[in-house]
Amino acid sequence: MTSLRTRRSVLAATLASVALALSACGGGSTPAQSGGDTSLSDVKSKGELVIATEGTYRPFSFHANGAGELTGYDVEIAKAVADKLGVKATFQETQFDGIFAGLDAKRFDTIANQISINEDRKAKYDFSTPYTVSTGVVVTKSDNSGINSFADLKGKTTAQSLTSNFYKMAVDAGANVQAVEGWAQAATLVQQGRVDATVNDKLTYLDYAKTTPDSGLKVAAEAPDKTESAMVFRKGSTELANAVNKALADLQADGTLAKISDKYFGADVSK
């Protein structure tokens, strides 16, 4: 009887050990599959970095001569980053108001579209190191003498994309906002006198003024704080963000970022 109990105990212990070992093997593999960061390996395995950009946001992302090749400051930097990663840069043109939803839905790996860094966005997304530093400006008609500061926007109407950082700046200044899809539409509304102003990026205005010298617009005020723009990733894409950061550091060191900046702005706006 004692011998039978002993054999049963040994058998039970053996089965328990086997079960524990199998459980340990299964437990070790599951977290790696469900909780691991595959953001970089996914990009490497498909051989391309899928990048969201507007394609209508000159000089950052636009089509040469209206219908030609997709080009621009952000496009060239994104291509240079992808090249450093050893993959192809594939662009998906998306309206700005839907660009973050597309990233959330995994339609692309990152956004390169002058996305400024702010606390609300940092809470929901990962960012690369900045590749553009600029300021926000208030743009009005040249003959508008009533707006000379951000404070003067109180009670005035501005044209803004509702998901841009400049929308928040306009609202914080007390402006009433009319929604638009981007800079081109905002500039047209200001020129037509249908809104009082638009708050936008200084670099966008400078490029527009260079190519449209008779636009009838001016910079009426400039924000004291600088804005930094970077590439955006889904939260938890640490490996991909780190790889992009290294690529940007290399591009800064070898002068590529300065060269691209000078091509579009006549100055290094990357730092």
C-alpha positions in Angstrom: 0.0 0.0 0.0 2.8 2.3 0.9 4.6 1.4 -2.3 1.5 2.3 -4.4 1.1 5.7 -2.7 4.8 6.3 -3.3 4.5 5.5 -7.1 1.4 7.7 -7.3 3.2 10.5 -5.6 6.2 10.2 -7.9 3.9 10.1 -11.0 1.9 13.1 -9.8 5.1 15.1 -9.1 6.4 14.2 -12.6 3.2 15.2 -14.3 3.1 18.5 -12.3 6.7 19.2 -13.3 5.9 18.6 -17.0 2.8 20.8 -16.8 4.8 23.5 -15.1 7.5 23.3 -17.8 5.0 23.5 -20.5 3.3 26.4 -18.8 6.6 28.2 -18.5 7.4 27.7 -22.2 3.9 29.0 -23.2 4.1 31.9 -20.7 7.5 32.9 -22.1 6.4 33.1 -25.7 3.0 34.8 -25.3 4.3 38.2 -23.9 6.9 38.3 -26.6 4.2 38.0 -29.2 1.6 40.3 -27.7 3.6 42.8 -25.7 6.8 43.2 -27.7 7.7 46.3 -29.7 7.8 45.3 -33.3 7.5 48.8 -34.8 11.1 48.7 -36.3 11.1 45.0 -37.3 7.8 45.5 -39.0 9.2 48.3 -41.1 12.4 46.3 -41.9 10.5 43.2 -42.8 8.2 44.9 -45.4 11.1 47.0 -46.7 9.3 50.3 -46.5 8.5 53.2 -44.1 4.9 54.3 -44.8 4.7 58.0 -44.2 1.5 60.2 -44.0 1.7 63.7 -45.4 -0.7 66.2 -46.9 0.8 66.8 -50.3 -0.9 70.2 -50.3 1.2 72.0 -47.7 3.9 74.0 -49.5 6.9 74.1 -48.9 6.8 71.1 -46.6 4.7 68.6 -48.7 3.4 69.5 -52.1 3.4 68.5 -55.8 5.9 70.3 -58.0 4.2 72.5 -60.6 0.8 71.5 -59.1 0.6 67.9 -60.4 4.2 66.8 -60.6 6.3 64.7 -58.2 5.6 64.8 -54.5 8.3 66.9 -52.9 9.0 69.4 -50.1 11.0 69.9 -47.0 9.3 67.2 -45.0 9.2 64.8 -47.9 12.9 65.1 -48.5 13.8 64.7 -44.9 11.5 61.6 -44.6 13.2 60.1 -47.7 16.6 60.7 -46.2 15.5 59.0 -42.9 14.1 56.0 -44.7 17.3 55.7 -46.7 19.3 55.7 -43.4 17.0 52.9 -42.2 17.7 50.9 -45.3 14.1 50.9 -46.5 11.9 52.6 -49.1 9.9 55.7 -48.3 6.3 55.3 -49.3 4.0 58.3 -48.9 0.2 58.3 -48.3 -1.3 61.7 -48.9 -4.0 62.4 -46.3 -6.0 65.5 -45.4 -4.6 66.9 -42.1 -7.9 66.6 -40.2 -7.8 62.8 -40.7 -4.0 62.3 -40.4 -3.9 61.2 -36.7 -6.9 58.9 -37.1 -5.1 57.2 -40.0 -2.0 56.7 -37.8 -4.2 55.2 -35.0 -5.7 52.9 -37.6 -2.2 51.7 -38.6 -2.6 52.9 -42.2 0.9 54.2 -42.0 4.0 54.0 -39.7 4.6 57.7 -39.1 3.6 61.2 -40.0 6.0 63.8 -41.6 3.9 66.9 -42.0 5.2 69.6 -39.7 3.5 68.2 -36.7 4.3 70.4 -33.8 5.0 68.9 -30.4 2.7 69.7 -27.6 1.7 68.1 -24.3 -1.6 66.8 -25.5 0.0 65.0 -28.4 2.9 63.7 -26.3 0.3 62.0 -24.1 -1.1 60.1 -27.0 1.8 59.6 -29.4 5.6 59.2 -29.6 7.7 61.8 -31.3 11.1 61.8 -32.9 13.7 64.5 -32.1 12.6 67.8 -33.8 13.7 68.5 -37.3 12.2 71.9 -37.7 12.2 74.9 -35.3 9.9 77.9 -36.1 7.4 80.4 -34.6 3.7 81.0 -35.1 2.7 84.2 -36.8 -0.5 86.2 -37.3 -1.1 86.9 -41.0 -3.5 89.6 -42.1 -4.2 91.7 -45.1 -1.4 94.3 -45.8 -3.8 97.2 -45.1 -5.1 95.8 -41.7 -3.9 98.2 -39.0 -6.1 96.8 -36.2 -4.2 93.6 -35.5 -0.6 94.0 -34.2 -0.4 91.3 -31.6 -1.9 88.0 -30.6 -3.9 89.9 -28.0 -5.6 91.9 -30.8 -7.2 88.6 -32.1 -9.7 88.7 -29.3 -13.1 88.8 -30.8 -11.7 88.6 -34.4 -12.3 85.7 -36.8 -9.4 83.6 -37.9 -9.2 80.7 -40.4 -7.6 77.5 -39.0 -7.4 73.8 -39.4 -9.2 72.5 -36.3 -6.5 69.9 -35.5 -3.4 72.1 -35.9 -1.5 73.6 -33.0 -2.2 77.1 -34.5 -5.9 76.5 -33.9 -5.1 76.3 -30.2 -3.0 79.5 -30.3 -5.9 81.3 -32.0 -8.5 80.1 -29.5 -6.2 80.9 -26.6 -5.9 84.5 -28.0 -9.7 84.8 -27.9 -10.4 84.4 -31.6 -13.5 83.0 -33.3 -12.3 80.3 -35.6 -13.6 79.4 -39.0 -12.6 75.8 -40.0 -10.4 75.3 -43.1 -8.5 72.4 -44.6 -5.1 74.1 -44.8 -3.0 77.2 -45.5 -4.1 77.8 -49.0 -7.8 78.1 -48.1 -6.9 80.2 -45.0 -4.8 82.6 -47.1 -7.6 83.0 -49.6 -10.2 83.8 -46.9 -7.9 86.5 -45.5 -7.3 88.0 -48.9 -11.0 88.1 -49.6 -11.7 89.8 -46.3 -14.0 87.0 -45.2 -11.9 86.5 -42.0 -9.6 88.9 -40.2 -6.5 86.7 -40.0 -5.0 83.3 -39.8 -2.4 82.0 -37.4 0.1 79.7 -39.1 3.8 78.8 -39.3 6.2 81.6 -40.2 8.1 79.4 -42.6 4.8 78.7 -44.5 4.2 82.4 -44.8 7.7 83.2 -45.9 7.6 80.6 -48.7 4.2 81.9 -49.8 5.4 85.5 -49.8 8.5 84.4 -51.9 6.4 82.7 -54.5 3.4 85.2 -54.4 5.0 88.6 -53.9 1.7 90.4 -54.7 -0.4 88.3 -52.2 -1.5 91.4 -50.3 -0.7 89.7 -47.0 1.7 90.5 -44.1 2.9 89.2 -40.8 1.2 91.3 -38.2 2.6 89.6 -35.1 5.0 86.8 -34.1 4.8 84.5 -31.2 7.6 84.7 -28.7 7.8 80.9 -28.2 9.4 78.6 -30.7 7.5 75.6 -32.0 9.3 72.3 -32.7 8.1 69.8 -35.3 8.9 66.1 -35.5 7.9 62.8 -37.0 5.0 61.1 -35.1 4.5 57.5 -34.2 1.9 55.4 -32.4 2.5 55.2 -28.7 4.9 52.4 -27.8 6.8 52.5 -31.1 10.0 53.0 -29.2 12.3 51.0 -31.4 11.2 52.8 -34.6 11.4 56.2 -32.9 14.9 55.4 -31.7 16.0 54.3 -35.1 14.6 57.5 -36.7 16.3 59.6 -34.0 19.6 58.0 -34.9 19.0 58.7 -38.6 18.2 62.3 -37.9 21.3 62.7 -35.8 23.4 61.3 -38.6 21.7 63.6 -41.1 22.4 66.6 -38.9 26.0 65.6 -38.5 26.7 65.1 -42.2 25.0 68.3 -43.2 22.0 66.8 -45.0 19.4 68.6 -42.8 21.1 71.9 -43.3 21.3 71.4 -47.1 17.6 70.6 -47.3 16.7 73.5 -45.1 18.7 76.0 -47.2 17.1 74.7 -50.4 13.6 75.6 -49.2 14.2 78.5 -46.7 17.6 79.9 -47.3 18.5 79.1 -43.7 19.0 76.1 -41.4 15.6 75.7 -39.7 16.4 72.2 -38.4 17.7 73.3 -35.1 
